[in-house]
Amino acid sequence: MSAAPQHPQQPAPDDPAAERVAAELAAVVGRLSRRMRTVRPAGPLTPSQRSVLARLDESGPATTAALARAEFVRPQSMRLTLGALEERGLVARAPDPSDGRKSLVSATDEGLVALAGARAVTRGWLAEAIAGELDGRERRTVAEAVALIRRLAEE
């Protein structure tokens, strides 16, 4: 016996339209992202370098081509970003055990320390903003929304 196909429930008359919620969410997430970038001090990592280190931290070692695809940049651009990180000792290359013609890039301990420093500044600002602007009920609402947004992002 197979499971019945799942269909989204029909929205209640007072439910907001999915298109409107999508447009507002995209706009707000974009503004919050830009705001978080502005609170970061001009540090040792460019946004591209920080993004690559974060991806390596979250997903583990990867090839240059895989990183370029994941970051939506051309392989040539990724090679430049990785070259700058490698020159500073923030990433290291090792032969790919499954294909000796390729190399895998991974974050070094120094790279993870630099990433943690950049994250601490951003998260510190955001935590202060949440604590200063939202009461307990609002913080719980934001926490619930974060779980829902995570679910959307992981689909």
N, C-alpha and C positions, 0 to 999 in steps of 0.2 A: 504494500500500500504506500503510495507516494504522498508526500506532504502537499497540501494545497498551496498554490502560488500565493505569495504575499503581495498585497496591493496596499499602497498608502491609504490610510483612512481619509475620508473626505473631511476637509477642514470644517470646523464649526463656523457659523456666521461671523463670530467675533475674532476668529484666528487671523493673524496677519498673513498676507500673501507671501508665498515662498520667494518670489522674485524681489519683493520689497525688502524682506529680511536679508536676502543674499546681497543686495546692493548696499544696504546700510552696514552689514557686517564687513564687507570688503572695504568700504570707505573707512570705517572705524579702525579696523586692523591695520590698514595702511597708515593712518594718522598716528596710531600708537607706535608702530614700527619706526616711522620717521622721528617721532619724539624721542624714542629710546636711543636712536642713533645720535641725536643731538646732545644727549646727556653724557655720552661716552667722551672722555677726554681724548684729544688727538694723541693716541698712543702708538705703540709700536706695530699694531696690526691694522691693515686696511680692512674694510668690510669684506672683500673677497677672501683675504687670508683668514680672517676670523671664521667665515662661513666654511671654508675648506677644513680648517682645524676642527670645527664643530662636527662636521660630517664624519671625519676620521675618528673622532672621539665616540660618536654614536654608532657608527657602522663598522668600524675597524678598517684594516688596511684595504687599499683599492688601487687599481691601475689608474694611470693618468686619463685614459679614455673613459673609464667608468666615472671618475670624478667629474670630467667635463660634461658627460651626459647628465649626471645628477644635478650639477650646478647650472645647467643650461647655458654653457659657454663653449666656444670652439676649443678643440684640443690645444691649439697654439697658445691661446690665452691661459689655459690651465697650466701648460708647461712654464709660462712666465711666472705665474703665481707660485707654483711649486718650487721653481728655481729660487725665488726670493726667500721662501720659507726654508728651503734646504740650506741656502747660504748662511742663514742665521741659526741653523741647528734646530729648527722647530719641527722639521719632518726629516725622515730618513727613508732611503730606498733599499729594498732587498729583492733578490731574485724571486720570481713567482714560482713556488714549488710545483705547480701544475703545468707551467709553461716557461721554461728557462729563457725564452726570448723576451719575456715581459718582466717588468719589475713592479713590485707592490710598494706603495707609499704608505707610511704610517706616521702618526704623530709621535714625537719624542717626549720624554718627560718634560723638557724645557718648553716644548710646544703646548703641552697640557697645562703647565703653570701659567703661561702667557694667556691661554684661553680662559682659565679660571679667573685670572685677574680682570679680564675684559668683562666676563659674565658678572662678576661680583659688583662692578660699578653699575651696570645696567639693572641688575636685580635689586640692588640696594635702593636705587632711585625709585623703582617700581614699588617695592615694599613700603617705602616711606610715603609714596603717593597714595597707595591703597589704605595704609593706616591713617593718614591724615585726612583723606577725603570720604572714606566710606565707614559707615557704622557696621556693627556685627551682622545685622540682617543683610545688608548690602554685600558684605564680604562673602557671606554664605551663598548669596545669589550669584556672585561672580565665580565662586568656586564651582557651583553647579554648571554654569555656562562654560567654564573651561573644560569640564569633562565632556560636554556635548560637542564643543568645537574640536577637541582632540579626536572624538569619534569621527567627525566629518573629515578631519585631516588624514586619518589613517585608512580611509576607504580606498 
